Amino acid sequence: MCGIAGFTHFAGNMGDKVALKKMGDSIYHRGPDAGGEYLDEHVGLAHCRLAIIDLSDAGIQPMTSHDGKYIIVFNGEIYNFQALRAELSATGYPFKTHTDTEVILALYATEGENLLNKINGMFAFALWDTTTQKLMIARDRMGKKPLYYLQTDTQFAFASEIKAILTLPDVPRDIRLDAVYDFFAYQYVPDPKSIFTHIHKLPPGHYMTVDAKGIEITQYWDVSFKHTSTASEVELTEKLRELATHCTKQRMVSDVPLGAFLSGGVDSSGVVAMMAINSDTPVKTCTIGFDDEKYNETEFAKEVADKYHTEHHEFTVHQNVADNLEKIVGYFDEPFADPSLVPTFFVSELARQQVTVAIAGDGGDEVFAGYEKYTTDATENSLRNKFPKVLRKHLFPKLADFLALSNATIWRKGKSLLTSLSQEPAMGFYTTNSQIDDRQWQKLAKQDVKEKLGDYHPSKITIDAYEKSDGPDHLAKILYTDMKTYLPGGILVKVDRMSMANSLEVRAPLLDREVVEFAATLSSNMKFKNGEKKHILKEAFKPMLPDGILYRKKMGFSVPLASWFRHEIKELAKRHLIDQAQGLKSIFNHDYIQTLWHEHQNGSADHSALLWSMLMYEMWWVKYS
């Protein structure tokens, strides 16, 4: 795992090797083992390396092809590189290293941009073709690895993290107002936007080419739900078990110490089980816990650790939150408000003390329908279909307005549910996902902000993805939507930044291309069956895990946020939200922020989710604006 950065001189001179080194140094945490730069009259490339495969100096980047025609900087892992290397060696390609990086160079020589259809892994890379004077930049299918780029009339640059781009001189830092609205709705800024007007994300499953004529972006992959398998559930369960085991074994290839995140949930427990079954030595497992038992899953993690005799490590989050929050948030170069970023940082820090690579269960919920929100309208027996449309359309909004008068959390959840059910499916799914409703936004946002936004609404992100899906039913469409929005914009950003902050590589077998494409062929009834979420995945893991792990109530990787604002981070939050609030005051009515703060402190309401989003925005603004 590594960090990459660079620029072109096609639109204007972006800098020299000193500028490249500065870009690389800013993301040194992504690759502390080695670094290097390449510069010619057209492009500059920078790389910082976290050595995982082939630890020799031969793996140092930027890497040049044997004939000197192609130069690459690469971040990620290609899991089928050994088979590809064997094929290419048979044709006479003269490999100099045992790295997956060189396999990409070799493939480009024979396949060009079509190489993306052959590699399977998590990646972001930039490859300079000296013969065509064209730079190819690509990102993996699911968005595991990040890629940001700056584009103005006179500038083009790219990097694994925005902070590297911001080291260059004269980079505009104009804040994109619709992205601010998106952030407060979703807790992250969705692709392809960033919080900065002139910096963008290359979407997952896309590549771009850059030359003297400009840039061109092409989608090379998408997941289709169009074709549903007719095989029996028994056959498909066995196939899934074999596929998940194969993908896990692929991710156990490493020349450095390897372990796993173990939360005690279905996905991470299943991954640990598959690792243990295929390992000759005890698997190293790491778990994070909390003092508040409502959020503590360590007992379930220990049950799995004991069953498979893992080398288990635990860490409990105590007073460390306030002491470390500013440092942790600093690794996100734009506002990001998933509260589980905190335990993700600590579990990554704990894991890095033992290993360099950790395998995780990320993706199980989005690929196999594991979230509670899917139960609202996932199947024919869902709440949406239990009530007549005329009732949902006319009565539910009135009931929602009535419940909105209360600050009680349970009534606000009821209000959100009723609002969602009263709307068309795509908009209803947005309402289910949104962290701020229109009423709150109208109270918070300043008048000039609302005027500048015009008729823009963040629901467009959800609705566009939903309508693009070719799924045969609503569950298929919302799973596709989450795979295109929440997964790459939220979950994978959190894991990448928090793991790489600790120079730790995280691999996710349940997000393998083959697993995702196979899951898309499964009927929705196999994922959500008789009220049971992730049904077929649990069936696949059944021979490996006890029922107490498979069928217990899902807790999620949550934190005691309401309590934190009243205790652990109260003073830190008050300083940013009430005493200073520089960034927030430019977009929000500060009087209303104070009202929310006081209601939360006196216990008359739980505004922790919205307060957390505001705190994350303000802390980002102080560091990066």
WOURTA-V667089 format. One record per backbone hydrogen bond with DSSP energy under -1.0 kcal/mol. NH is the residue of the N-H (numbers start at 1). CO is the residue of the C=O. E is the energy in kcal/mol with one decimal. If there is no record, write none. Layout:
# WOURTA-V667089
nh:NH co:CO e:E
nh:NH co:CO e:E
This chain:
# WOURTA-V667089
nh:3 co:48 e:-2.2
nh:5 co:46 e:-1.9
nh:6 co:158 e:-2.1
nh:7 co:44 e:-2.1
nh:8 co:156 e:-1.8
nh:9 co:42 e:-3.3
nh:20 co:16 e:-2.0
nh:21 co:17 e:-2.6
nh:22 co:18 e:-2.1
nh:23 co:19 e:-2.0
nh:24 co:20 e:-2.4
nh:25 co:21 e:-2.8
nh:26 co:22 e:-1.5
nh:27 co:24 e:-1.1
nh:28 co:25 e:-1.4
nh:30 co:27 e:-1.8
nh:31 co:28 e:-1.4
nh:33 co:49 e:-2.5
nh:36 co:47 e:-2.0
nh:38 co:45 e:-2.5
nh:40 co:43 e:-2.4
nh:44 co:7 e:-2.7
nh:45 co:38 e:-2.8
nh:46 co:5 e:-3.2
nh:47 co:36 e:-2.1
nh:48 co:3 e:-2.3
nh:49 co:34 e:-3.4
nh:50 co:1 e:-1.2
nh:59 co:56 e:-1.6
nh:60 co:57 e:-1.8
nh:63 co:72 e:-2.3
nh:65 co:70 e:-2.8
nh:68 co:65 e:-1.9
nh:71 co:128 e:-2.0
nh:72 co:63 e:-2.5
nh:73 co:126 e:-2.1
nh:75 co:124 e:-2.5
nh:77 co:122 e:-2.4
nh:79 co:120 e:-2.2
nh:81 co:78 e:-1.1
nh:84 co:80 e:-1.9
nh:85 co:81 e:-2.9
nh:86 co:82 e:-2.0
nh:87 co:83 e:-1.9
nh:88 co:84 e:-2.5
nh:89 co:85 e:-2.7
nh:90 co:86 e:-1.9
nh:92 co:89 e:-1.6
nh:93 co:88 e:-2.0
nh:95 co:93 e:-1.5
nh:104 co:100 e:-1.5
nh:105 co:101 e:-1.6
nh:106 co:102 e:-2.5
nh:107 co:103 e:-2.7
nh:108 co:104 e:-2.4
nh:109 co:105 e:-1.6
nh:111 co:107 e:-3.7
nh:112 co:108 e:-1.6
nh:114 co:111 e:-1.4
nh:115 co:112 e:-1.8
nh:116 co:113 e:-1.5
nh:117 co:114 e:-1.8
nh:118 co:115 e:-1.7
nh:119 co:115 e:-1.5
nh:122 co:77 e:-1.9
nh:124 co:75 e:-1.9
nh:125 co:138 e:-1.8
nh:126 co:73 e:-2.4
nh:127 co:136 e:-3.1
nh:128 co:71 e:-3.3
nh:129 co:134 e:-2.5
nh:130 co:69 e:-2.7
nh:133 co:129 e:-1.4
nh:134 co:129 e:-1.3
nh:135 co:210 e:-2.9
nh:136 co:127 e:-2.8
nh:137 co:208 e:-3.0
nh:138 co:125 e:-2.3
nh:139 co:206 e:-2.0
nh:140 co:123 e:-2.4
nh:148 co:159 e:-2.9
nh:149 co:200 e:-2.8
nh:150 co:157 e:-3.0
nh:151 co:198 e:-2.2
nh:152 co:155 e:-2.3
nh:157 co:150 e:-1.6
nh:158 co:6 e:-2.5
nh:159 co:148 e:-2.1
nh:160 co:4 e:-2.2
nh:164 co:161 e:-1.2
nh:166 co:162 e:-2.1
nh:168 co:165 e:-1.6
nh:176 co:195 e:-3.0
nh:180 co:176 e:-1.4
nh:181 co:177 e:-1.9
nh:182 co:178 e:-2.4
nh:183 co:179 e:-2.5
nh:184 co:180 e:-2.0
nh:185 co:181 e:-1.4
nh:186 co:182 e:-2.9
nh:187 co:183 e:-3.2
nh:193 co:190 e:-1.4
nh:197 co:174 e:-2.6
nh:199 co:196 e:-1.0
nh:200 co:149 e:-3.0
nh:201 co:192 e:-2.5
nh:202 co:147 e:-2.4
nh:205 co:140 e:-2.2
nh:206 co:203 e:-1.0
nh:207 co:218 e:-2.6
nh:208 co:137 e:-3.3
nh:209 co:216 e:-2.3
nh:210 co:135 e:-2.6
nh:211 co:214 e:-2.3
nh:214 co:211 e:-1.4
nh:216 co:209 e:-2.0
nh:218 co:207 e:-3.1
nh:220 co:205 e:-2.5
nh:221 co:205 e:-1.3
nh:229 co:521 e:-3.2
nh:236 co:232 e:-2.5
nh:237 co:233 e:-2.6
nh:238 co:234 e:-2.0
nh:239 co:235 e:-2.3
nh:240 co:236 e:-2.5
nh:241 co:237 e:-2.4
nh:242 co:238 e:-2.4
nh:243 co:239 e:-2.6
nh:244 co:240 e:-3.0
nh:245 co:241 e:-2.1
nh:246 co:242 e:-2.4
nh:247 co:243 e:-2.6
nh:248 co:244 e:-1.9
nh:249 co:245 e:-2.5
nh:250 co:246 e:-2.2
nh:251 co:247 e:-1.2
nh:252 co:249 e:-1.4
nh:253 co:250 e:-1.2
nh:255 co:52 e:-2.2
nh:259 co:357 e:-2.6
nh:260 co:284 e:-2.2
nh:261 co:359 e:-2.0
nh:262 co:286 e:-2.7
nh:269 co:265 e:-1.8
nh:270 co:266 e:-2.5
nh:271 co:267 e:-2.2
nh:272 co:268 e:-2.4
nh:273 co:269 e:-2.4
nh:274 co:270 e:-2.3
nh:275 co:271 e:-2.4
nh:276 co:272 e:-2.9
nh:277 co:273 e:-2.3
nh:278 co:274 e:-1.2
nh:279 co:276 e:-1.3
nh:285 co:311 e:-1.9
nh:286 co:260 e:-1.8
nh:287 co:313 e:-2.3
nh:289 co:315 e:-2.8
nh:295 co:292 e:-1.9
nh:301 co:297 e:-2.1
nh:302 co:298 e:-2.6
nh:303 co:299 e:-1.4
nh:304 co:300 e:-1.7
nh:305 co:301 e:-2.7
nh:306 co:302 e:-3.0
nh:307 co:303 e:-2.0
nh:308 co:304 e:-2.0
nh:310 co:305 e:-2.3
nh:311 co:283 e:-2.7
nh:312 co:310 e:-1.2
nh:313 co:285 e:-2.0
nh:315 co:287 e:-1.7
nh:317 co:289 e:-2.8
nh:323 co:319 e:-1.0
nh:324 co:320 e:-1.6
nh:325 co:321 e:-1.8
nh:328 co:324 e:-2.6
nh:329 co:325 e:-2.9
nh:330 co:326 e:-1.4
nh:331 co:328 e:-1.6
nh:332 co:329 e:-1.9
nh:337 co:187 e:-3.0
nh:341 co:338 e:-2.1
nh:342 co:339 e:-1.8
nh:344 co:340 e:-2.0
nh:345 co:341 e:-2.0
nh:346 co:342 e:-2.0
nh:347 co:343 e:-2.8
nh:348 co:344 e:-1.7
nh:349 co:345 e:-2.5
nh:350 co:346 e:-2.5
nh:351 co:347 e:-2.4
nh:352 co:348 e:-2.4
nh:354 co:351 e:-1.9
nh:355 co:351 e:-3.1
nh:356 co:257 e:-2.5
nh:357 co:257 e:-1.6
nh:358 co:505 e:-3.2
nh:359 co:259 e:-2.1
nh:360 co:507 e:-3.0
nh:364 co:361 e:-1.5
nh:367 co:363 e:-2.6
nh:368 co:364 e:-2.1
nh:370 co:365 e:-2.1
nh:374 co:371 e:-1.3
nh:375 co:372 e:-1.9
nh:376 co:373 e:-1.1
nh:382 co:379 e:-1.8
nh:384 co:376 e:-1.5
nh:392 co:388 e:-2.3
nh:393 co:389 e:-2.6
nh:394 co:390 e:-1.8
nh:395 co:391 e:-1.9
nh:396 co:391 e:-1.5
nh:399 co:395 e:-2.1
nh:400 co:396 e:-2.6
nh:401 co:397 e:-2.2
nh:402 co:398 e:-1.8
nh:403 co:399 e:-2.3
nh:404 co:400 e:-1.8
nh:405 co:402 e:-1.3
nh:406 co:403 e:-1.8
nh:412 co:408 e:-2.1
nh:413 co:409 e:-2.2
nh:414 co:410 e:-1.7
nh:415 co:411 e:-2.4
nh:416 co:412 e:-2.2
nh:417 co:413 e:-2.3
nh:418 co:414 e:-2.6
nh:419 co:415 e:-2.4
nh:420 co:416 e:-2.5
nh:421 co:417 e:-2.5
nh:422 co:418 e:-1.5
nh:423 co:420 e:-1.0
nh:428 co:424 e:-3.1
nh:429 co:425 e:-2.1
nh:430 co:426 e:-1.7
nh:431 co:427 e:-2.4
nh:432 co:428 e:-2.1
nh:433 co:429 e:-1.8
nh:434 co:430 e:-2.6
nh:435 co:185 e:-3.0
nh:441 co:437 e:-2.3
nh:442 co:438 e:-2.4
nh:443 co:439 e:-1.5
nh:444 co:440 e:-2.4
nh:445 co:441 e:-2.8
nh:446 co:587 e:-2.6
nh:450 co:446 e:-2.1
nh:451 co:447 e:-2.2
nh:452 co:448 e:-2.1
nh:453 co:449 e:-2.0
nh:454 co:450 e:-1.1
nh:456 co:453 e:-2.1
nh:460 co:457 e:-1.9
nh:461 co:458 e:-1.6
nh:463 co:459 e:-2.9
nh:464 co:460 e:-2.6
nh:465 co:461 e:-1.6
nh:466 co:462 e:-2.7
nh:467 co:463 e:-2.6
nh:468 co:464 e:-1.1
nh:469 co:465 e:-1.1
nh:477 co:473 e:-1.9
nh:478 co:474 e:-2.4
nh:479 co:475 e:-2.3
nh:480 co:476 e:-2.1
nh:481 co:477 e:-2.1
nh:482 co:478 e:-2.4
nh:483 co:479 e:-2.2
nh:484 co:480 e:-1.5
nh:485 co:481 e:-1.1
nh:487 co:482 e:-3.0
nh:489 co:485 e:-2.5
nh:490 co:486 e:-2.3
nh:491 co:486 e:-1.5
nh:492 co:487 e:-2.9
nh:494 co:490 e:-2.4
nh:495 co:491 e:-2.2
nh:496 co:492 e:-2.4
nh:497 co:493 e:-2.7
nh:498 co:494 e:-2.3
nh:499 co:495 e:-2.1
nh:500 co:496 e:-2.6
nh:501 co:497 e:-1.6
nh:502 co:499 e:-1.2
nh:503 co:500 e:-1.6
nh:504 co:499 e:-2.1
nh:505 co:356 e:-2.6
nh:507 co:358 e:-2.5
nh:511 co:508 e:-1.7
nh:512 co:509 e:-1.7
nh:516 co:512 e:-2.6
nh:517 co:513 e:-2.6
nh:518 co:514 e:-2.2
nh:519 co:515 e:-2.8
nh:520 co:516 e:-1.7
nh:521 co:518 e:-1.6
nh:522 co:519 e:-1.5
nh:526 co:523 e:-1.6
nh:528 co:524 e:-2.8
nh:529 co:532 e:-2.0
nh:532 co:529 e:-2.3
nh:534 co:369 e:-1.3
nh:535 co:527 e:-2.4
nh:536 co:526 e:-1.7
nh:538 co:534 e:-2.4
nh:539 co:535 e:-2.1
nh:540 co:536 e:-2.1
nh:541 co:537 e:-1.8
nh:544 co:541 e:-2.0
nh:545 co:541 e:-1.6
nh:549 co:546 e:-1.5
nh:550 co:546 e:-2.0
nh:551 co:547 e:-2.9
nh:558 co:556 e:-1.8
nh:561 co:559 e:-2.4
nh:564 co:560 e:-2.2
nh:565 co:561 e:-2.0
nh:567 co:563 e:-1.3
nh:569 co:564 e:-2.4
nh:570 co:567 e:-1.3
nh:573 co:569 e:-3.1
nh:574 co:570 e:-2.6
nh:575 co:571 e:-2.0
nh:576 co:572 e:-1.6
nh:577 co:573 e:-3.2
nh:578 co:574 e:-2.1
nh:579 co:574 e:-2.4
nh:580 co:575 e:-1.6
nh:581 co:576 e:-1.2
nh:585 co:581 e:-2.2
nh:587 co:584 e:-1.4
nh:588 co:584 e:-3.4
nh:589 co:444 e:-2.9
nh:593 co:589 e:-1.4
nh:594 co:590 e:-2.2
nh:595 co:591 e:-1.8
nh:596 co:592 e:-2.4
nh:597 co:593 e:-2.4
nh:598 co:594 e:-2.6
nh:599 co:595 e:-2.4
nh:600 co:596 e:-2.0
nh:601 co:597 e:-2.5
nh:602 co:598 e:-2.4
nh:604 co:599 e:-1.1
nh:605 co:599 e:-1.4
nh:611 co:607 e:-2.8
nh:612 co:608 e:-2.5
nh:613 co:609 e:-1.9
nh:614 co:610 e:-2.3
nh:615 co:611 e:-2.6
nh:616 co:612 e:-2.8
nh:617 co:613 e:-2.2
nh:618 co:614 e:-2.6
nh:619 co:615 e:-2.6
nh:620 co:616 e:-2.0
nh:621 co:617 e:-2.8
nh:622 co:618 e:-2.4
nh:623 co:619 e:-1.3
nh:624 co:620 e:-2.7
nh:625 co:621 e:-2.0
